[in-house]
Amino acid sequence: MVVVVIAWWWVAHGLSILAHQHNGEKGRCSRRRNAGASVVGRASRSIVQEEREVPEVVLDGVPSALRSVCKIYVTVNEPDYEQPWSFFAEDEAVGSGFVVEDGGRALRVLTNAHVVRWASEVRVRRHGLTRRHKARVIGVSHEADLALLAIEDVEFWRAPVRPLGWAGLPALYDDVAVVGYPMGGDNVCVTRGVVSRVDTMSYARGAPALLVVQIDAAVNSGNSGGPALDAEGRVVGVAFSGYAGAADNIGYIIPESVARNFLDECAALRRAKSSSTRVVDASFVANVRLCALGIAAQPAENDALREYLKLGDRSGVLVTRVAETSCAAGVVRAGDVLLAVGGLDVADDGTVPLRGDERVDLSHAATSRRAGDTVTLDLLRDGAVRRANVTFAPLPRLVPVSDRDRPSYLVVAGLVLMPLTLPLLEAEAKYQHHHHDTPPDDAHLLALHSSSLGLERAAAPDAPLELVVWTSTLATDANFGFAPLCCDLPVLRTVNGHSVRSLSHAAELLDEADRHDRFYVLHFEPPNARPRDLIKVVLAIDEAHKANDDILRRKSLPATASPDILRALDRPPRPGRPPNGQRARGRRR
């Protein structure tokens, strides 16, 4: 009996000890989870206690801000770049937006440019309401991926609504709430996260780098254009991109400074239009471009290079090229060392201070400014420090980031000619006509002709305004044998010995040749061409006109040139029926 009692006591005592240890560990695990940290070992207990003392942020202002959030319905009429005279069948897309006050004190709806790209109709529905109201695009910046919508129906504004206020650039670890209409449902969706990084990046291929805020809240298809709000319901940015790679929960927002600059520029452009024409046409869309310094520079981190440049204890970057049509032309020279821009010291690695210890790329010093802003540049030239003023302006580019409402084209005996634009390059990468085994980004670079393609216009009076490329060939007897030469978008350099400045100029040169010559002689430059390495295409003019008539009839083309080219030639478009595309499913942007 005594043995049994002793055994029972030891078992109970052991269970009590185990239970006490288990409860202690459970309490510690719970506290660690509540603190939001994964801490192991006694040495980290102080860290856990400090993190537990941080109060939880409550986003009290978000519910009241929801009334200003909108769902955007877009009917997309996207052109077919393989057949630029036609369009794909109409598609439906959904995005997000929110009510803001523009620079002219009017209430508008702000969204992303890619949400309303190729839109034939835009309708907007406010949160909590049921009716969709027609809207029109009055401002756009494809480089900043922002668009401004006007809703003229007074019923849209009848229910109480206030424009969302703006907050400054959020700090790291700040809580944000992304509001919008992503895929997965019809009602408004709110996702919460924190600011994980502030950096610079290009929002579109070929565009200057802009300030961007990275968050760990999901930004899914349909969220684009929705507001990112702070705890008080103020806008810290505009959702525009989610990372589609292997990482999860990486989203990007356009910071409020970029959005507010866009709104101010839209208002300024509309005021300028109004002062020149007295009436702003309803079809006028303010096209906002980003400012750029227009220089190429390399880091000055190497000790020998620094000694050669006589930098001493100063820091900066070596200017290697200055665009002829940039705001820095005539002020900055190749070989100068750029020390500071507008009071921001340039580091040897090409960064400038943002706030505190945060640094971003030098491009931020220009893209954060508005056109017309004047700043002082500090330069080191021949060992002496100089100061000069520049007035910021957008950089004229040979390859636009966006197209107009529809792409321009010209058909010459079955040769399809178009201006080189980034949408065209993206379409070529998507169609994968060239270099099927090459990733789209590399195909894009190949289509850009690598280093042989200048991105900015030259200053000479006869310099090209745009690059005209040969995109495809419609088979006819007149162009027999030439189709294989159309590879990687060769650039049209001359027509009958005259340099080509633009597509409309090429059309004028062809029109002039009709009166005096028997042949069209076209010289194309292939990508990555060596000097004097050209493709010659010779077309009999009489046969070319017959081929054009045959193509109009056989392919149901509306005309052998786009409306803008016909207007440049003062010719009315011929009637025709564009071929239909394939209907695609609705999508969220």
C-alpha positions as CSV (number, residue, x, y, z in Angstrom):
1,M,0.0,0.0,0.0
2,V,2.8,2.4,0.9
3,V,4.6,1.7,-2.4
4,V,1.3,2.4,-4.3
5,V,0.8,5.7,-2.6
6,I,4.4,6.8,-3.2
7,A,4.1,5.9,-6.9
8,W,0.9,7.7,-7.2
9,W,2.4,10.8,-5.6
10,W,5.4,10.8,-8.0
11,V,3.1,10.5,-11.0
12,A,0.9,13.3,-9.9
13,H,3.9,15.5,-9.0
14,G,5.5,14.8,-12.4
15,L,2.3,15.6,-14.3
16,S,2.0,18.9,-12.3
17,I,5.5,19.9,-13.3
18,L,4.9,19.0,-17.0
19,A,1.7,21.0,-17.0
20,H,3.4,24.0,-15.4
21,Q,6.2,23.9,-18.0
22,H,3.7,23.4,-20.9
23,N,1.6,26.4,-19.7
24,G,4.7,28.5,-19.4
25,E,5.8,27.7,-22.9
26,K,2.3,28.2,-24.2
27,G,2.2,31.6,-22.6
28,R,5.5,32.6,-24.0
29,C,4.5,31.4,-27.6
30,S,1.2,33.4,-27.3
31,R,3.1,36.5,-26.2
32,R,5.5,36.1,-29.1
33,R,2.8,35.8,-31.6
34,N,0.9,38.8,-30.2
35,A,4.1,40.8,-30.4
36,G,4.3,39.9,-34.1
37,A,7.8,38.4,-33.8
38,S,9.3,34.9,-34.0
39,V,11.8,34.9,-31.2
40,V,13.7,32.0,-29.8
41,G,15.8,31.9,-26.6
42,R,16.0,34.0,-23.5
43,A,18.3,36.5,-25.2
44,S,15.4,37.8,-27.3
45,R,12.9,38.3,-24.5
46,S,13.7,42.0,-24.2
47,I,13.0,42.5,-27.9
48,V,9.6,40.8,-27.5
49,Q,8.7,43.0,-24.6
50,E,9.6,46.1,-26.5
51,E,7.5,45.1,-29.5
52,R,4.5,44.3,-27.3
53,E,4.6,47.9,-26.1
54,V,3.9,49.3,-29.6
55,P,0.2,50.0,-29.8
56,E,-1.8,48.5,-32.7
57,V,-2.7,51.0,-35.3
58,V,-6.5,51.2,-36.0
59,L,-7.4,52.5,-39.4
60,D,-10.4,54.5,-38.2
61,G,-10.5,56.8,-41.3
62,V,-11.0,54.1,-43.8
63,P,-14.8,53.5,-43.5
64,S,-15.6,57.1,-44.1
65,A,-13.3,57.2,-47.1
66,L,-15.1,54.3,-48.8
67,R,-17.8,56.7,-50.0
68,S,-15.3,58.3,-52.4
69,V,-14.1,55.0,-53.9
70,C,-15.4,54.1,-57.4
71,K,-15.7,51.0,-59.5
72,I,-14.7,51.7,-63.2
73,Y,-16.2,49.7,-66.1
74,V,-14.3,50.0,-69.3
75,T,-15.3,48.9,-72.8
76,V,-11.9,48.2,-74.5
77,N,-11.5,48.6,-78.2
78,E,-7.9,47.5,-78.6
79,P,-6.2,47.8,-82.0
80,D,-4.6,44.8,-83.7
81,Y,-1.0,45.8,-84.4
82,E,-0.6,42.9,-86.8
83,Q,-3.4,44.6,-88.8
84,P,-3.4,48.2,-87.6
85,W,-6.5,49.1,-89.7
86,S,-8.6,46.8,-87.6
87,F,-9.5,46.2,-83.9
88,F,-10.0,43.2,-81.7
89,A,-13.6,42.5,-80.7
90,E,-14.7,44.7,-77.9
91,D,-13.7,43.5,-74.4
92,E,-14.8,44.5,-70.9
93,A,-12.4,45.5,-68.1
94,V,-12.9,46.6,-64.5
95,G,-10.7,48.9,-62.4
96,S,-10.8,51.2,-59.4
97,G,-10.7,54.9,-58.8
98,F,-11.5,57.6,-56.2
99,V,-12.9,61.1,-56.1
100,V,-10.3,63.9,-55.9
101,E,-10.2,67.6,-56.4
102,D,-8.1,68.7,-59.4
103,G,-6.0,71.8,-59.7
104,G,-9.0,73.8,-60.8
105,R,-11.0,72.9,-57.8
106,A,-13.4,70.6,-59.7
107,L,-14.3,67.1,-58.5
108,R,-12.9,64.4,-60.7
109,V,-12.1,60.6,-60.5
110,L,-8.5,59.5,-60.5
111,T,-7.4,56.1,-61.7
112,N,-4.6,54.4,-63.6
113,A,-3.9,55.1,-67.3
114,H,-3.7,51.4,-68.1
115,V,-7.3,51.0,-66.7
116,V,-8.7,53.2,-69.4
117,R,-6.3,52.4,-72.2
118,W,-8.0,51.9,-75.5
119,A,-11.3,52.7,-73.9
120,S,-14.3,53.3,-76.2
121,E,-16.6,53.8,-73.2
122,V,-16.0,54.4,-69.5
123,R,-18.6,54.2,-66.8
124,V,-18.2,54.8,-63.1
125,R,-20.2,53.5,-60.1
126,R,-19.7,55.0,-56.6
127,H,-19.4,52.7,-53.6
128,G,-22.8,52.1,-52.1
129,L,-24.7,53.2,-55.2
130,T,-26.1,51.1,-58.1
131,R,-26.0,53.3,-61.1
132,R,-23.1,53.5,-63.6
133,H,-22.5,56.9,-64.9
134,K,-20.7,57.7,-68.2
135,A,-17.3,59.3,-67.9
136,R,-14.7,60.7,-70.2
137,V,-10.9,60.8,-70.0
138,I,-9.7,64.4,-69.7
139,G,-6.1,63.8,-68.6
140,V,-3.6,61.0,-69.0
141,S,0.0,60.3,-68.3
142,H,1.2,56.9,-69.6
143,E,4.7,57.5,-68.0
144,A,3.1,58.0,-64.6
145,D,0.3,55.5,-65.3
146,L,-2.4,58.0,-64.2
147,A,-5.7,59.1,-65.8
148,L,-8.3,61.7,-64.8
149,L,-12.0,61.2,-65.5
150,A,-14.8,63.8,-65.7
151,I,-18.4,62.8,-64.9
152,E,-20.8,65.5,-66.1
153,D,-24.0,63.8,-64.9
154,V,-25.1,65.7,-61.9
155,E,-26.8,62.6,-60.5
156,F,-23.4,61.1,-59.9
157,W,-22.6,64.0,-57.5
158,R,-26.0,64.3,-55.9
159,A,-25.3,61.8,-53.0
160,P,-22.9,63.4,-50.5
161,V,-19.3,62.8,-51.4
162,R,-16.0,64.5,-50.5
163,P,-12.7,64.4,-52.3
164,L,-10.2,62.3,-50.5
165,G,-7.4,64.3,-48.8
166,W,-3.7,63.7,-49.3
167,A,-1.1,62.5,-46.8
168,G,2.7,62.8,-47.3
169,L,5.1,60.1,-48.3
170,P,4.6,57.2,-45.8
171,A,7.4,56.0,-43.6
172,L,8.7,52.5,-43.5
173,Y,6.5,50.2,-41.4
174,D,3.5,52.6,-41.7
175,D,0.2,50.8,-42.0
176,V,-1.8,51.3,-45.2
177,A,-5.1,50.0,-46.5
178,V,-5.6,49.4,-50.2
179,V,-9.2,49.9,-51.3
180,G,-10.6,48.7,-54.7
181,Y,-12.5,46.1,-56.7
182,P,-10.1,43.2,-57.3
183,M,-11.0,39.9,-58.9
184,G,-13.0,37.5,-56.8
185,G,-16.2,39.5,-56.2
186,D,-18.3,42.5,-57.0
187,N,-18.2,44.5,-53.8
188,V,-15.4,46.8,-52.5
189,C,-12.4,45.1,-51.0
190,V,-10.0,46.4,-48.3
191,T,-6.6,44.8,-47.8
192,R,-4.1,45.9,-45.2
193,G,-0.4,46.0,-45.1
194,V,2.7,48.0,-44.2
195,V,5.2,50.1,-46.2
196,S,8.2,47.9,-46.9
197,R,10.3,50.0,-49.2
198,V,10.5,53.4,-51.0
199,D,12.5,53.4,-54.2
200,T,12.4,54.5,-57.9
201,M,11.3,52.5,-60.9
202,S,9.9,53.0,-64.4
203,Y,6.2,52.5,-64.5
204,A,6.3,51.7,-68.2
205,R,9.1,50.5,-70.5
206,G,11.2,53.4,-71.7
207,A,9.7,55.9,-69.2
208,P,11.8,57.8,-66.7
209,A,12.1,56.3,-63.3
210,L,9.6,57.7,-60.7
211,L,9.3,57.4,-56.9
212,V,7.4,54.3,-55.9
213,V,6.2,52.8,-52.6
214,Q,6.3,49.0,-52.1
215,I,3.8,47.5,-49.7
216,D,3.1,44.0,-48.5
217,A,-0.7,44.3,-49.1
218,A,-2.0,42.4,-52.1
219,V,-2.6,44.5,-55.2
220,N,-4.6,42.2,-57.6
221,S,-6.2,42.7,-61.0
222,G,-9.0,45.2,-60.5
223,N,-7.3,47.0,-57.6
224,S,-5.5,49.3,-60.1
225,G,-6.4,52.9,-59.6
226,G,-7.8,52.5,-56.1
227,P,-6.5,54.5,-53.2
228,A,-4.0,53.4,-50.6
229,L,-5.1,55.0,-47.3
230,D,-3.4,55.8,-44.0
231,A,-5.0,55.4,-40.6
232,E,-6.9,58.7,-41.0
233,G,-8.4,57.8,-44.4
234,R,-6.0,60.1,-46.3
235,V,-4.4,59.0,-49.6
236,V,-0.8,58.1,-49.5
237,G,-0.8,56.6,-53.0
238,V,-2.6,55.0,-55.9
239,A,-2.4,51.3,-56.3
240,F,-1.1,50.3,-59.7
241,S,0.9,47.1,-59.8
242,G,1.3,43.7,-58.1
243,Y,4.4,41.6,-58.4
244,A,3.7,38.6,-60.6
245,G,6.9,36.7,-59.8
246,A,7.6,34.1,-57.2
247,A,7.3,36.4,-54.2
248,D,3.9,36.9,-52.5
249,N,2.2,40.0,-51.2
250,I,4.3,42.5,-53.1
251,G,2.4,45.5,-54.3
252,Y,3.3,49.0,-55.6
253,I,1.6,52.3,-55.2
254,I,2.2,55.6,-56.9
255,P,3.0,58.1,-54.1
256,E,0.8,61.1,-53.5
257,S,3.5,63.6,-54.7
258,V,3.4,62.0,-58.2
259,A,-0.4,62.0,-58.3
260,R,-0.7,65.6,-57.2
261,N,1.9,66.8,-59.7
262,F,-0.2,65.0,-62.4
263,L,-3.4,66.7,-61.2
264,D,-1.7,70.1,-61.2
265,E,-0.2,69.5,-64.7
266,C,-3.7,68.5,-66.1
267,A,-5.2,71.7,-64.8
268,A,-2.3,73.8,-66.2
269,L,-2.6,72.2,-69.7
270,R,-6.4,72.7,-69.7
271,R,-5.9,76.3,-68.7
272,A,-3.3,76.8,-71.4
273,K,-5.7,75.3,-74.0
274,S,-8.5,77.5,-72.8
275,S,-6.5,80.6,-73.0
276,S,-5.4,79.8,-76.6
277,T,-8.7,78.7,-78.0
278,R,-11.1,80.3,-75.4
279,V,-13.1,77.0,-75.4
280,V,-11.7,73.6,-74.4
281,D,-13.0,71.0,-76.8
282,A,-14.7,68.1,-75.0
283,S,-12.4,65.8,-76.9
284,F,-9.3,67.5,-75.5
285,V,-7.2,65.2,-73.3
286,A,-4.3,66.7,-71.4
287,N,-1.3,64.5,-72.1
288,V,1.1,64.9,-69.2
289,R,4.8,64.1,-69.7
290,L,7.4,63.6,-67.1
291,C,10.4,65.9,-66.8
292,A,13.9,64.6,-67.5
293,L,17.3,66.1,-67.2
294,G,18.3,64.4,-70.5
295,I,21.8,63.2,-69.6
296,A,23.6,59.9,-69.4
297,A,26.0,59.5,-66.5
298,Q,28.3,56.9,-64.9
299,P,29.2,56.4,-61.2
300,A,32.4,58.0,-60.0
301,E,33.3,55.4,-57.4
302,N,36.7,54.4,-58.7
303,D,39.6,56.1,-56.9
304,A,41.7,56.5,-60.1
305,L,38.7,58.1,-61.9
306,R,38.0,60.4,-59.0
307,E,41.6,61.6,-59.0
308,Y,41.5,62.1,-62.8
309,L,38.4,64.2,-62.5
310,K,39.9,66.2,-59.6
311,L,36.9,65.4,-57.4
312,G,38.8,65.6,-54.1
313,D,36.4,65.1,-51.2
314,R,33.4,66.0,-53.4
315,S,31.0,63.4,-54.8
316,G,29.1,63.2,-58.1
317,V,28.6,61.3,-61.3
318,L,30.4,61.7,-64.7
319,V,28.2,63.0,-67.5
320,T,28.9,60.9,-70.6
321,R,26.2,62.2,-72.9
322,V,23.7,65.1,-73.1
323,A,20.6,64.9,-75.3
324,E,20.6,67.6,-77.9
325,T,16.9,68.5,-77.2
326,S,17.0,68.2,-73.5
327,C,16.7,71.0,-70.9
328,A,20.4,70.4,-70.1
329,A,21.7,71.0,-73.6
330,G,24.0,74.0,-73.8
331,V,24.3,74.0,-70.0
332,V,25.9,70.6,-69.2
333,R,28.7,69.0,-71.3
334,A,29.9,65.5,-71.7
335,G,32.8,65.2,-69.3
336,D,31.3,67.4,-66.6
337,V,30.8,66.0,-63.1
338,L,27.3,66.6,-61.8
339,L,27.6,67.4,-58.1
340,A,24.1,68.5,-57.1
341,V,20.7,69.1,-58.5
342,G,18.5,71.7,-56.9
343,G,20.4,71.5,-53.6
344,L,20.4,67.7,-53.6
345,D,24.0,66.4,-53.4
346,V,24.6,63.6,-55.9
347,A,26.5,60.6,-54.5
348,D,29.2,58.7,-56.4
349,D,26.8,55.9,-57.0
350,G,24.3,58.2,-58.7
351,T,21.8,58.5,-55.8
352,V,20.3,61.6,-54.1
353,P,18.9,61.9,-50.6
354,L,15.2,61.4,-50.1
355,R,14.7,61.7,-46.3
356,G,16.8,60.7,-43.4
357,D,19.1,57.9,-44.5
358,E,17.0,56.9,-47.5
359,R,18.4,57.5,-50.9
360,V,17.0,57.1,-54.4
361,D,18.1,57.3,-58.0
362,L,19.2,60.6,-59.5
363,S,16.3,60.5,-61.9
364,H,14.0,61.4,-59.0
365,A,15.5,64.9,-58.9
366,A,13.9,65.6,-62.3
367,T,10.8,63.4,-62.4
368,S,9.6,64.9,-59.1
369,R,9.5,68.4,-60.7
370,R,6.9,70.0,-62.9
371,A,7.6,71.4,-66.4
372,G,8.8,75.0,-66.0
373,D,10.5,74.5,-62.6
374,T,13.9,76.1,-62.6
375,V,16.7,74.6,-60.5
376,T,20.4,75.1,-60.0
377,L,23.0,72.5,-61.1
378,D,26.4,72.3,-59.4
379,L,29.0,71.1,-61.9
380,L,32.7,70.3,-61.8
381,R,34.4,71.2,-65.1
382,D,38.1,71.1,-65.6
383,G,38.6,71.0,-61.8
384,A,36.5,74.1,-61.2
385,V,33.0,74.2,-59.6
386,R,30.4,76.0,-61.7
387,R,26.7,76.8,-61.1
388,A,24.1,76.9,-63.8
389,N,20.3,77.0,-64.0
390,V,18.1,74.7,-66.0
391,T,14.3,74.8,-66.6
392,F,12.9,71.4,-66.5
393,A,10.8,70.1,-69.5
394,P,9.9,66.7,-70.9
395,L,12.4,65.1,-73.2
396,P,11.2,64.8,-76.9
397,R,11.5,61.1,-77.7
398,L,11.8,59.2,-81.0
399,V,10.0,56.2,-79.5
400,P,6.8,57.4,-77.6
401,V,5.7,55.5,-74.6
402,S,2.1,55.5,-75.8
403,D,0.2,55.7,-79.1
404,R,-2.6,58.0,-80.0
405,D,-6.2,56.8,-80.1
406,R,-5.3,54.4,-82.8
407,P,-2.0,53.5,-84.5
408,S,-0.9,55.2,-87.7
409,Y,-0.1,53.1,-90.7
410,L,0.7,53.3,-94.4
411,V,0.4,50.4,-96.9
412,V,2.7,50.6,-99.9
413,A,2.2,47.7,-102.4
414,G,1.6,45.4,-99.4
415,L,4.5,46.7,-97.2
416,V,2.9,47.9,-93.9
417,L,4.8,50.9,-92.4
418,M,4.2,52.2,-88.9
419,P,5.8,54.6,-86.5
420,L,8.0,52.8,-83.9
421,T,6.2,53.1,-80.5
422,L,6.5,51.1,-77.3
423,P,2.9,49.7,-77.7
424,L,4.1,48.3,-81.1
425,L,7.2,46.8,-79.5
426,E,5.1,45.2,-76.7
427,A,2.7,43.8,-79.3
428,E,5.6,42.4,-81.3
429,A,7.0,40.7,-78.2
430,K,3.5,39.3,-77.4
431,Y,2.9,38.0,-80.9
432,Q,6.5,36.5,-80.8
433,H,6.9,36.9,-84.6
434,H,10.6,37.4,-84.1
435,H,13.1,35.4,-82.0
436,H,10.5,32.9,-80.6
437,D,13.1,31.6,-78.1
438,T,13.8,35.0,-76.7
439,P,12.0,36.4,-73.5
440,P,9.8,39.4,-74.2
441,D,12.1,41.8,-72.5
442,D,15.0,40.7,-74.7
443,A,12.8,40.8,-77.8
444,H,11.8,44.3,-76.8
445,L,15.5,45.3,-76.7
446,L,16.2,43.6,-80.0
447,A,13.2,45.4,-81.6
448,L,14.7,48.6,-80.2
449,H,17.8,47.9,-82.3
450,S,20.0,47.8,-79.2
451,S,22.3,50.8,-79.0
452,S,21.7,51.9,-82.6
453,L,18.4,53.4,-81.7
454,G,18.4,56.9,-80.1
455,L,15.6,57.5,-77.7
456,E,15.5,61.3,-78.0
457,R,15.1,63.5,-81.0
458,A,18.1,65.3,-82.4
459,A,18.2,69.1,-82.7
460,A,19.0,69.3,-86.5
461,P,16.1,70.7,-88.6
462,D,16.0,67.7,-90.8
463,A,16.4,65.1,-88.0
464,P,13.7,62.4,-87.7
465,L,10.7,63.2,-85.6
466,E,9.9,59.5,-85.3
467,L,11.2,56.2,-86.6
468,V,9.2,54.5,-89.4
469,V,9.4,50.7,-89.4
470,W,8.4,47.9,-91.7
471,T,6.1,45.7,-89.6
472,S,4.7,43.1,-92.0
473,T,4.0,42.3,-95.7
474,L,0.7,41.6,-97.4
475,A,1.6,39.3,-100.3
476,T,1.2,40.7,-103.8
477,D,3.1,40.3,-107.1
478,A,4.5,43.7,-106.7
479,N,6.4,42.9,-103.5
480,F,7.4,39.3,-104.4
481,G,10.7,38.3,-102.9
482,F,10.8,41.1,-100.3
483,A,8.8,39.6,-97.5
484,P,11.7,37.7,-95.9
485,L,13.6,41.0,-95.5
486,C,10.9,42.2,-93.1
487,C,12.5,41.0,-89.9
488,D,12.9,42.7,-86.5
489,L,11.2,45.9,-87.7
490,P,13.8,47.5,-90.1
491,V,13.8,51.3,-90.1
492,L,12.8,53.2,-93.3
493,R,15.7,55.6,-93.8
494,T,15.1,57.1,-97.3
495,V,12.4,57.2,-100.0
496,N,13.9,57.9,-103.5
497,G,17.0,59.4,-102.0
498,H,15.2,61.7,-99.5
499,S,15.6,61.1,-95.7
500,V,12.4,60.1,-93.9
501,R,11.4,62.2,-90.9
502,S,8.1,60.7,-90.0
503,L,5.4,58.4,-91.4
504,S,3.4,61.4,-92.8
505,H,6.6,62.7,-94.4
506,A,7.2,59.2,-96.0
507,A,3.6,59.4,-97.4
508,E,4.4,62.9,-98.9
509,L,7.6,61.6,-100.5
510,L,5.8,58.7,-102.1
511,D,3.1,61.1,-103.3
512,E,5.8,63.3,-104.8
513,A,7.4,60.3,-106.5
514,D,4.1,59.4,-108.2
515,R,4.5,62.6,-110.3
516,H,8.1,62.2,-111.5
517,D,9.4,58.6,-111.1
518,R,8.7,55.1,-112.3
519,F,9.8,53.4,-109.1
520,Y,9.6,53.7,-105.4
521,V,13.1,53.1,-104.0
522,L,13.0,52.4,-100.3
523,H,16.1,52.0,-98.1
524,F,15.7,50.2,-94.8
525,E,18.2,49.8,-92.0
526,P,18.0,46.4,-90.3
527,P,18.5,46.1,-86.5
528,N,22.0,46.3,-85.2
529,A,23.1,47.3,-88.7
530,R,26.7,48.0,-89.5
531,P,27.5,51.3,-91.3
532,R,26.0,51.4,-94.9
533,D,24.3,48.0,-94.3
534,L,20.9,48.7,-95.9
535,I,18.0,46.8,-97.4
536,K,16.9,48.1,-100.8
537,V,13.3,47.6,-101.9
538,V,12.3,48.7,-105.4
539,L,8.6,48.8,-106.4
540,A,7.2,49.7,-109.8
541,I,4.8,52.6,-109.1
542,D,2.1,51.4,-111.5
543,E,2.2,47.9,-110.1
544,A,2.2,49.3,-106.5
545,H,-1.1,51.2,-107.2
546,K,-2.6,48.0,-108.7
547,A,-1.5,46.1,-105.6
548,N,-3.0,48.6,-103.3
549,D,-6.4,48.4,-105.1
550,D,-6.2,44.6,-104.9
551,I,-5.4,44.6,-101.2
552,L,-8.2,47.0,-100.4
553,R,-10.6,44.6,-102.1
554,R,-9.1,41.3,-100.9
555,K,-8.3,42.3,-97.3
556,S,-11.4,44.6,-96.7
557,L,-9.1,47.4,-95.6
558,P,-10.8,50.8,-94.9
559,A,-7.9,52.6,-96.7
560,T,-4.3,52.2,-97.5
561,A,-3.4,54.7,-94.8
562,S,-4.7,55.7,-91.3
563,P,-7.0,58.8,-91.1
564,D,-4.2,61.0,-89.7
565,I,-2.0,60.2,-92.7
566,L,-4.9,60.8,-95.1
567,R,-5.5,64.2,-93.5
568,A,-1.8,65.1,-93.9
569,L,-2.2,64.3,-97.6
570,D,-5.5,66.1,-97.8
571,R,-7.3,63.0,-99.0
572,P,-10.7,61.7,-97.7
573,P,-10.7,58.1,-96.4
574,R,-12.1,55.5,-98.8
575,P,-15.0,53.5,-97.5
576,G,-14.2,50.0,-96.3
577,R,-15.0,47.4,-93.7
578,P,-12.3,46.4,-91.2
579,P,-12.0,42.7,-90.5
580,N,-13.3,41.6,-87.1
581,G,-11.1,40.3,-84.4
582,Q,-11.7,37.5,-81.9
583,R,-13.9,38.2,-78.9
584,A,-12.0,38.0,-75.6
585,R,-13.3,37.5,-72.1
586,G,-13.9,40.4,-69.7
587,R,-11.0,41.2,-67.5
588,R,-9.9,43.2,-64.5
589,R,-7.1,45.7,-64.7
